[in-house]
Amino acid sequence: MTAALGVARVTVTPIAFPDPPLLNSAGIHQPWALRAVVQVHAADGSVGLGETYGDAPHLELLGRAAAALRGLDVFDLNGLRERVAAAVGVVDAPDRHGLTGPSSAAKTLARVVSPFEVALLDLQGHATGRPVVDLLGGRVRDRVPFSGYLFYKWAAHPGAEPDAYGEALDPAGIVDQARRMVQRYGFRSLKLKGGVFAPDEEIAAVRALRAAFPEHPLRLDPNCAWTVETSIRVAAETDGLLEYLEDPTPGLAGMAEVAAKAPMPLATNMCVVEFGDLPEAVARDSVQVVLSDHHYWGGLTESARLATICRTWGLGLSMHSNSHLGISLAAMVHLGAATPNLTYDVDTHTPWQLGADVLADPLAFDGGAVAVPDAPGLGVTLDPDALARMHADYLACGIRERDDTGYLRRFQPGYEKKRPRW
């Protein structure tokens, strides 16, 4: 029997990278996005990588968990969860924007476990000489398809130079943004982040996208900005235009009312966000598509368990994304490659990184898809110089917690986060 491979030490490095002024129902992205890179150092000198949120409350919990992992067998994922739970305790650490739904102690624990679980799977892959996709059950596809993620946005943060995508505040701007993304990344489906303007304006943007991209499946996500009545009206007016409508209204009860009358499936990453949400969601038929996210479902193995539950109950499945770098993208690709019932293209924020990454060789998009790495583990290598630069940016940027609403209030003092708004 092979000797156990234990954890020698863990490092958590908070980082920041430039983020464009992307609008959503909570407000607008700040000039810097916060993340944290987890490195789990094994006793044999190998290092496993994970990536997660970089907000101060989350970093404090990561630090507690990291201190408890010394000596843990890298194959003991159940032990990982037990140690993290003991170190963190029962705590609910919600984010300010609320774009991933309500928080709870269970969801908070899952968010803390996730990057360490990914790092341990990376180490397992190095120890066995196999890619993470094999540890998740084996690949069912060699390439994982992604969707172009469109945002209403300002041309630049006030006082800064415009970014490569420029302004997008009307249907023409959204179509131009989509053309740029499709040309560069080859995306074969498109998703618009709504909840920013009145529903009729966003319906017009969807119609303009359909005219410009007649073969691309389209999605609209207003992040619970609409009442039930408004959601039903928008669903009727976008019949035949959308492959799914994502989180139009808050809550499982409201979503069920809309789902009963909507001609397209409803998707969510806001009302089904932990396993305890699933029984009611299925009983009410609130949603027909679940957007998993290993960052807050507890890691890759728990996300695979979610996929099995979705398959059991006939729910569609895709993946949600937030601002992320290449370690998270690699984890998503391995998970997507091992998930038989990945029924929709996956979300990604990669275009909005504008080239920033912590990897020595970032994963590439071809035809809107990313090939599954064949190398052991996640198949990616950390760039220590990039990590150091981004850590220095974190220290200098002055942001310690994402606050889309507070940032928009600097320029629109009367702005209020309101769900539903219309």
C-alpha positions in Angstrom: 0.0 0.0 0.0 1.3 3.5 -0.9 2.1 5.6 2.1 -0.2 8.5 2.8 0.7 11.9 1.3 0.1 14.6 3.9 -0.4 18.3 3.8 2.8 20.1 5.0 1.5 23.7 4.8 -1.1 26.0 3.2 -0.7 29.5 1.8 -3.6 31.8 1.0 -2.7 34.9 -1.1 -5.2 37.6 -1.7 -4.9 39.3 -5.1 -6.6 42.0 -7.2 -6.8 42.5 -10.9 -8.5 45.3 -13.0 -12.2 44.9 -13.5 -14.2 46.9 -16.1 -17.3 48.9 -15.0 -19.9 46.2 -15.6 -23.5 47.0 -14.6 -25.9 44.7 -12.8 -29.0 44.8 -10.6 -26.8 45.5 -7.5 -24.8 48.4 -9.0 -21.5 48.3 -10.9 -18.2 46.5 -10.7 -15.4 48.4 -8.9 -12.0 49.0 -10.6 -10.5 46.0 -9.0 -11.8 42.5 -8.6 -10.7 40.5 -5.6 -9.7 36.9 -5.5 -7.5 34.6 -3.4 -5.1 31.9 -4.6 -4.8 28.8 -2.4 -1.6 26.7 -2.5 -1.6 23.4 -0.6 1.9 22.2 -0.2 2.3 18.4 0.2 5.0 16.6 2.1 6.7 15.5 -1.1 7.1 19.1 -2.4 4.1 19.0 -4.8 1.7 21.9 -4.7 -2.1 21.9 -5.4 -3.9 25.0 -6.5 -7.3 26.5 -5.7 -8.9 29.9 -6.4 -11.7 31.6 -4.5 -13.2 34.9 -3.5 -11.0 37.6 -2.0 -13.3 39.6 0.3 -12.0 40.2 3.8 -14.7 38.2 5.7 -14.0 35.2 3.4 -10.2 35.6 3.8 -10.5 35.4 7.5 -12.4 32.1 7.3 -9.8 30.8 4.8 -7.1 31.6 7.2 -8.8 29.6 10.0 -9.3 26.6 7.7 -5.7 26.7 6.3 -4.2 26.5 9.8 -6.2 23.3 10.5 -5.1 21.3 7.5 -1.5 20.4 8.4 -1.0 16.6 8.2 -4.3 15.9 6.4 -4.0 13.1 3.8 -4.5 14.7 0.4 -6.9 12.0 -0.5 -9.1 12.5 2.5 -11.8 14.9 1.2 -14.2 13.9 4.0 -11.5 14.7 6.5 -11.0 18.1 4.8 -14.7 19.0 5.3 -14.6 17.9 8.9 -11.5 19.9 9.7 -12.8 23.0 7.9 -16.1 22.8 9.7 -14.4 22.5 13.0 -12.1 25.4 12.3 -14.7 27.7 10.9 -17.6 26.9 13.2 -21.2 27.9 12.5 -20.9 31.2 10.8 -22.9 33.0 8.0 -20.7 35.4 6.0 -22.9 36.9 3.3 -21.6 39.0 0.4 -22.9 42.5 -0.1 -24.1 42.2 -3.7 -26.3 39.1 -3.3 -25.9 38.1 -6.9 -25.5 34.4 -5.9 -28.6 34.3 -3.8 -29.2 34.2 0.0 -26.4 33.2 2.3 -26.4 30.6 5.1 -24.0 28.8 7.4 -24.1 25.8 5.1 -23.3 27.9 2.0 -20.6 29.8 3.9 -18.9 26.5 4.9 -19.1 25.2 1.3 -17.5 28.4 0.0 -14.5 27.9 2.4 -14.1 24.2 1.6 -14.2 24.6 -2.1 -10.7 26.0 -2.9 -9.0 23.5 -0.6 -10.9 20.6 -2.2 -9.8 21.7 -5.7 -6.2 22.0 -4.5 -6.4 18.5 -3.0 -7.8 17.1 -6.2 -4.9 18.9 -8.0 -2.5 17.1 -5.6 -4.2 13.8 -6.1 -3.8 14.2 -9.8 -0.1 14.9 -9.5 0.3 11.9 -7.1 -1.4 9.5 -9.5 -0.3 11.0 -12.8 -3.9 11.6 -13.9 -5.9 14.7 -14.8 -8.6 15.9 -12.4 -11.3 14.9 -14.9 -10.3 11.3 -14.4 -10.7 11.6 -10.6 -14.3 13.0 -11.2 -15.3 9.9 -13.2 -13.6 10.3 -16.6 -14.2 12.6 -19.5 -17.4 12.5 -21.5 -16.2 15.3 -23.7 -12.8 16.6 -24.8 -13.8 20.3 -25.1 -16.1 22.3 -22.8 -18.3 24.9 -24.5 -18.7 28.4 -23.0 -21.2 31.2 -23.6 -20.2 34.8 -24.3 -21.2 36.9 -21.2 -22.5 40.3 -22.2 -22.8 43.3 -19.9 -24.2 46.8 -20.0 -21.2 48.8 -19.1 -19.6 52.3 -19.1 -16.7 52.9 -21.4 -14.4 53.3 -18.5 -14.3 53.9 -14.8 -14.4 57.6 -14.1 -11.0 59.2 -14.7 -9.6 56.1 -16.5 -9.0 55.3 -20.2 -11.7 53.3 -22.0 -11.1 49.5 -22.2 -11.1 47.5 -25.4 -14.8 46.8 -25.3 -15.9 50.4 -24.8 -19.4 51.6 -23.8 -22.5 49.4 -24.1 -25.6 51.1 -22.8 -28.1 50.3 -25.6 -28.9 47.5 -28.0 -26.4 48.7 -30.6 -23.6 48.7 -27.9 -24.5 45.2 -26.8 -24.5 43.9 -30.3 -21.1 45.5 -30.9 -19.8 43.9 -27.7 -21.1 40.5 -28.7 -19.4 40.8 -32.2 -16.1 41.5 -30.5 -16.4 38.6 -28.2 -17.6 36.1 -30.9 -14.7 37.2 -33.2 -12.1 36.8 -30.5 -13.3 33.7 -28.6 -15.7 32.0 -31.0 -18.6 31.8 -28.6 -21.6 30.0 -30.0 -24.1 31.1 -27.5 -24.6 34.5 -25.7 -25.9 35.6 -22.3 -26.9 39.2 -21.4 -26.7 40.4 -17.9 -29.9 42.4 -17.4 -31.7 44.0 -14.5 -30.0 47.3 -15.4 -32.6 49.1 -17.6 -36.3 48.9 -17.9 -37.4 45.5 -19.2 -38.6 46.9 -22.6 -35.1 48.2 -23.2 -33.5 44.8 -22.4 -36.1 43.0 -24.6 -35.0 45.3 -27.4 -31.4 44.3 -26.8 -32.4 40.6 -27.0 -34.2 41.2 -30.3 -31.1 43.0 -31.6 -28.9 40.1 -30.6 -31.3 37.7 -32.3 -31.2 39.7 -35.6 -27.4 39.9 -35.5 -26.8 36.3 -34.4 -29.7 34.2 -35.8 -28.1 30.9 -34.9 -26.8 31.7 -31.4 -28.8 30.5 -28.4 -29.6 33.5 -26.2 -30.1 33.9 -22.4 -31.2 36.9 -20.3 -30.3 37.2 -16.6 -31.9 40.2 -14.7 -30.8 38.9 -11.3 -34.3 39.1 -9.7 -34.9 42.6 -10.8 -38.5 42.0 -11.9 -41.8 41.2 -10.2 -43.7 38.1 -11.0 -46.1 40.0 -13.3 -43.2 41.7 -15.1 -41.4 38.4 -15.5 -44.4 36.7 -17.0 -44.8 39.6 -19.5 -41.1 39.5 -20.5 -41.2 35.8 -20.9 -44.2 36.1 -23.3 -42.5 38.8 -25.3 -39.2 36.8 -25.6 -40.9 33.6 -26.6 -38.8 32.0 -29.3 -35.8 34.3 -28.6 -34.4 32.8 -25.4 -33.1 29.3 -24.6 -33.7 30.1 -21.0 -34.6 33.0 -18.7 -32.4 33.2 -15.6 -33.6 34.4 -12.2 -36.2 36.9 -13.4 -37.8 37.2 -9.9 -36.8 36.5 -6.3 -37.5 33.3 -4.5 -38.7 29.8 -5.2 -42.4 30.7 -4.8 -42.1 33.6 -7.2 -40.1 31.6 -9.7 -42.7 28.8 -9.6 -45.4 31.3 -10.5 -43.4 32.5 -13.5 -42.4 29.0 -14.5 -46.0 28.0 -14.7 -46.6 30.5 -17.5 -43.3 31.1 -19.1 -42.8 29.4 -22.6 -39.1 28.8 -22.0 -37.2 27.1 -19.1 -36.2 29.2 -16.0 -32.7 28.9 -14.8 -31.1 29.9 -11.5 -28.0 30.6 -9.5 -29.9 32.6 -7.0 -32.8 30.5 -5.6 -31.1 27.1 -5.7 -27.7 27.7 -4.1 -27.3 24.8 -1.7 -28.6 21.2 -1.4 -31.3 22.2 1.1 -33.0 24.3 -1.7 -33.6 21.4 -4.0 -36.6 19.6 -2.5 -38.8 22.7 -2.5 -37.5 23.7 -6.0 -38.4 20.3 -7.4 -41.8 20.2 -5.6 -42.8 23.6 -6.8 -41.2 23.2 -10.3 -39.6 26.6 -9.7 -36.7 26.1 -12.0 -35.9 23.8 -14.9 -32.1 24.6 -15.2 -29.7 24.8 -12.3 -26.5 26.8 -12.7 -23.9 25.1 -10.5 -20.8 26.9 -9.2 -18.1 24.9 -7.5 -17.0 28.0 -5.6 -20.1 27.9 -3.4 -21.5 24.4 -3.8 -18.5 23.0 -1.9 -16.0 22.0 -4.6 -15.9 19.8 -7.7 -17.0 16.5 -6.1 -20.1 18.2 -4.5 -20.9 19.8 -7.9 -20.7 16.4 -9.5 -23.2 15.2 -6.8 -25.5 18.1 -7.7 -25.3 17.1 -11.4 -26.5 13.6 -10.5 -29.4 15.0 -8.5 -30.3 17.2 -11.5 -30.2 14.2 -13.8 -32.4 12.2 -11.4 -35.1 15.0 -11.4 -34.8 15.9 -15.1 -33.3 19.4 -14.4 -31.1 21.0 -17.0 -27.6 21.9 -15.9 -25.0 24.6 -16.6 -22.4 26.6 -14.6 -22.5 30.1 -13.2 -19.4 32.3 -13.1 -18.2 35.3 -11.3 -15.0 37.4 -11.9 -12.3 34.7 -12.0 -8.9 33.8 -13.2 -7.3 30.7 -14.8 -7.2 28.3 -11.9 -11.0 28.6 -11.6 -11.4 28.2 -15.3 -9.3 25.0 -15.3 -11.4 23.6 -12.5 -14.6 24.4 -14.4 -13.3 22.7 -17.5 -12.4 19.5 -15.7 -15.8 19.4 -14.0 -17.6 20.2 -17.3 -15.7 17.4 -19.1 -16.7 14.9 -16.5 -20.4 15.9 -16.3 -22.6 13.8 -18.7 -25.7 16.0 -18.3 -24.1 19.4 -18.9 -27.0 20.5 -21.1 -26.1 24.2 -21.7 -22.9 26.1 -22.5 -21.0 27.3 -19.4 -20.8 30.9 -18.2 -17.3 32.6 -18.0 -15.9 36.0 -17.1 -12.6 35.3 -18.9 -13.1 38.0 -21.6 -13.5 40.6 -18.8 -10.1 39.7 -17.3 -8.7 41.6 -20.3 -5.7 39.3 -20.4 -4.9 39.2 -16.7 -4.1 35.8 -15.2 -2.0 34.0 -12.6 -1.2 31.1 -14.8 2.1 30.7 -16.7 0.2 29.5 -19.8 -3.5 30.5 -19.6 -6.1 28.1 -21.1 -7.2 29.1 -24.6 -10.6 29.4 -26.2 -11.2 27.9 -29.7 -14.6 28.0 -31.2 -16.0 29.1 -27.9 -14.7 26.0 -26.1 -11.7 25.1 -23.9 -9.8 21.8 -24.4 -9.5 19.6 -21.3 -5.8 19.6 -20.1 -4.2 16.2 -20.3 -1.4 16.9 -17.8 -1.7 15.6 -14.2 -4.0 17.5 -11.8 -5.6 20.6 -13.1 -2.9 20.7 -15.8 -2.0 24.4 -15.1 1.1 26.1 -13.6 1.1 29.1 -11.4 3.1 32.1 -12.5 4.8 33.3 -9.2 5.7 36.7 -10.7 2.1 37.3 -11.7 0.9 36.2 -8.3 3.3 38.7 -6.6 2.2 41.5 -8.9 -1.5 40.9 -8.2 -0.8 40.6 -4.5 0.9 44.0 -4.6 -2.2 45.3 -6.5 -4.4 43.9 -3.7 -2.4 45.7 -1.0 -2.4 49.0 -3.0 -6.0 49.1 -4.4 -7.7 49.8 -1.1 -10.7 47.6 -1.8 -11.3 44.8 0.8 -14.8 43.8 0.0 -16.8 43.8 -3.2 -19.5 46.5 -3.0 -21.3 47.1 -6.4 -24.0 49.2 -4.8 -21.6 51.5 -2.8 -19.4 52.1 -5.8 -22.3 53.2 -8.0 -23.6 55.5 -5.3 -20.4 57.5 -5.6 -21.6 58.7 -9.0 -25.4 58.3 -8.5 -26.0 59.2 -4.8 -29.6 58.3 -4.9 -29.1 54.8 -6.2 -30.7 52.0 -4.2 -30.3 48.2 -4.7 -33.9 47.0 -5.1 -35.1 43.6 -5.9 -37.6 43.5 -7.6 -37.2 47.0 -9.2 -39.7 46.7 -12.0 
